[in-house]
Amino acid sequence: MEPALLLNATYEPLKVIPWQKAITLTFLGKAELIETQEDRVRTSTQSYELPSVLRLVTRVRVPRKPVQFSRSNIYRRDKYQCQYCGDKFSPSVLTFDHVIPRSRGGDTSWANIVACCQPCNRFKGNKTPEEAEMPLLGKPKEPRWWPFAMGDGLTESPPDEWLPYMWT
């Protein structure tokens, strides 16, 4: 039984909540079920679908903070995917790469860092993507905002059914 992604009434992600709270919100009519998990919760008389994604019925106002620059947030921005070969990896296997190497004047910023697998990082070495003939999947940029920028407890990549709601 996994936690659930809670969306605002406007479908913006708010936070990750325990499955027990997700069931309570749907039972009280404060949220509607969008996606479910395969498991079910059973009582002595009834069976309930486990929420994976749910949306609040009433919009709540949330203050927005800028996304903190960190290794884990780089991986989240890039969806745990090597930006050269396109394969997905767990955070323990990923590295990050300076698109323009630091030895050539590249800085450590949102626009110059991408998630990268170790073989691609070794192959690219001290070259630019053009010199290494390794085009990027997309141009790196600073994320506008997301609620999971820090302290959310997500250490691995999120479930696939969350992705359409998380990455804007």
CORCOR-V273118 format. One record per run of one state. SS is the DSSP state (A for helix, B for strand, O for the rest). FROM is the first residue (numbers start at 1). LEN is the number of residues. If there is no record, write none. Layout:
SS:FROM:LEN
SS:FROM:LEN
This chain:
O:1:3
B:4:4
O:8:5
B:13:5
O:18:1
A:19:9
O:28:3
B:31:12
O:43:4
B:47:10
O:57:14
A:71:7
O:78:3
B:81:1
O:82:6
B:88:1
O:89:6
B:95:4
O:99:3
A:102:3
O:105:8
B:113:4
O:117:1
A:118:7
O:125:4
A:129:4
O:133:27
A:160:7
O:167:2
